Amino acid sequence: MRTTISKRVEQGDATRAHLVSAARRLFGEHGYAATSLQGIVATAEVTKGAFYHHFASKQEAFLAVYEQVQREIGRAAFVVHLDHEAPAGQDGPSVRDLSGESNEQVWSHLTTGCRTYLELHTRPDVQRIVLIDGRAVLPWRDWHRIHSDHGVTLLRADLRRAMHRRMLHDDLPLGHVATMLAGALHEACILIAHAERPDDELAEAMCVVERLLNGLKRA
């Protein structure tokens, strides 16, 4: 009995992952409005009943895709280490002990992470899912939770690590610093996406980001 239940759970998880993969491809290529539920089902090669077993609507499927993309971007851009705070109710990601790093390496992780975050948002599918459809499709509550869990939280951990090294001014509220810096990065991504010369826009954005970070740095 236990084996049968386990197989059903595995099959259900596999079907859900297949649906998310199909939806992600379609949302990334065509956008939310031009993607139909029937198109997702056909691409995933499952029935509508299977879709509705996992998602109540196309919007709910988009929510799963959006969170998956944001999770991947956050993990790729910012180092997940021992100072990371896992969102409440979720298992924490695998972490790395970076306590032996030099101050220069800590600072490099921070600045490089910001650049990587911007670069990842230059992909057309990411721009369509995250920058165009994300705010238009999702309720603000869901959008803000995901942005916080997979962006602000990881960035705050990197800033905290620098603050513990006394590299940053410690009289500023860390949560506000992380939230405002993450907001600046997000707006920079939008500027880059609409720029005629994205590479130049990204370089200019990084100049501003580095100036902001240096303004937080102890002399």
N, C-alpha and C positions, 0 to 999 in steps of 0.2 A: 504493500500500500504506500509506504513511504517513498519507494522508488518511483512508483507511478505518479505520485504528487510532484516529486522533484522533476520528473521529465516534463510534466505539464507546465511547471513554473519555468523551466528552461526554454520550452517551446514558446511560451508567452513572452518571455524576455526577448527571445530571438525575433519574434514577429514585431514587437514594439520597436526594436532597434532597426529592423528592416524598414518599417514605416517612417521612422525619423530620418533614416538615410535617404529614402526616396523623396520625402517632403523637403529635406534640406537641399537636394539637388534641384528640385523644381523651384523652390522659393529663391534659391541663389541665381538661377538662370532667368526666370520669368517674373519674379516678384510675387508678393502675396496676392494681389488682386487678380492677376492673370493665371493663378494656379487654382485648379478646381479640386474638390475632394475626390471626384472621380479620377482625375489625373494622378493623384497620389496613390489611390488604390490600384490603378492600372500599372503604374510604374513599380509599385511594391509587389504586384502580382498576388494580391490578397483580396478577400471579399470586403464589402462595406461593413458587414457584421464584425469582421476582425478589426477593422478600423475603429468602430464605435465601442468595441470591447476595451480599447486602450485610450481613446480620446473622445471627448464629448462633442468636439467640433473642430473645424479647420483651424480656428484661432488657438485652440488648446494644443494642436500639433505644432503650430508655429511657435508657441511658448516653449515647447520642448526643444525645438531646433535652435531658437534664439539663445536659450540657456546653454545648450551644448557648445555653440559657437563662442559665446562669451567665456565659458569655462576654459576652452582651448586657448583663447587669446590671453587670458589672465595667466595660465600656467606657462605659456610660451614666453611671455614678456617679463613676468616678475618671478623671482626665485622663491620657491616654496620651501621655507626653512622653519626652524624651531620656534621663531617668533610669530608664525602664522596662527591666526585664530580661526578655527573652523566655524562656519555658520552653525547656529544652534540647530540641533536635531539632525545634523549631517555628520557622516564620518569624515574625519580629517584626511587630507591627501597625504601621500608619502612625503616626508620632509627630509631636509638635509641639515646636518650640523655644520654651520659655517663659522663657528666661533673662532676658528684658527685663522681666519682671513685678516689681512691687513686693512687699515683704514682706506687705503687707495682702492683695494678690491671691493670693499663695501660701497664706496662712492661710485665705482664703475658699474656695479650691479644696478644701482639706482638710475644712473643716467642712461645706461644701455637699455635698461628695461623700458624706460620712457620712449626711447627711439624705436625699439622693437614693437611697442604698442602702436605707435603711429604707422610703422611700415606694414604691420599686419592688416591695418584698415585700408590699405590701398588696393587690396584684392577686390575685384568687382563683385564677387558673391558676398563677401563680408560687408561691403558698402551697401549692397541692396538689402541684406537681411538686418544688419545692425543700424546703419545710419539712416536708411530711408524708411523701411517698414517697421522697425522696432518701436519707435515712438508713436507711429500712426496706428498700429494694430493693437499693441498691448496696453492694458490699463496702467496708469502711472504707478500704482502700487507694485505690480509685478516687475515693471521695467526698473524701478528704483531698487527693489530687492536684489535682482540679478546684477545690476550695475554695482551694487555695494558688495555683494558676496564674492564676486569674481573679478572685481577691479579695485575698489577702494580698500577692501580688507587686506589684499596682498600688498598694495602700495603702502598702506599704513604700517605693515610689518617691516618693510624695507626702511621706511622713515624712522620707525622705532629703533631699529638696529643701529642706524646712524646716530640717533639721539643718545642711545646708551653709550656709544663711543665718544660722546661729547663733541660730535662733529657738527651738530645742529644746535641752534638756540633752544634751550629747554623751557623757555617761558611762554611758548606758543602752544595752544591746544592741539594735540596731535591729530585728533579726529577731524578738526576743521581744516588743518593743513592738507591731510590726505584727501578729503572730500573736494576741496577747492582745486587741488592739483589735478585730481582725476577729472573734474569738470573741465578744466583748461585743456587737458589732453583730448577729451571727447570733442570739444569744440574745434580743436586743431584738426582732428580727423575729418570733420565736416568741411573745413576750409580746404584741406588738401583734396578731398573728393571732388570739389567743385572748381578746382584751380585748372587753368589752361596748361600750366607747367607744374604738375604734381611734385616732381623731384625738387624744384626750386622752393615750392611752398613748404615741403617737409623740412628742408634745410633751414628755412627761416623760422619755422615753428620750433625746431630744436634749439635755435639760438635763444628764443624767448624762454623755453623750458629751462635751459641751462642757466639763464640769467635769474629766473625765479628760484631755482635750487640754490644757486650761489648766494642769493639774498638771504636764504635760511641758514647758510653755513657760517660757522664761527670763523672769525678772522684768524 
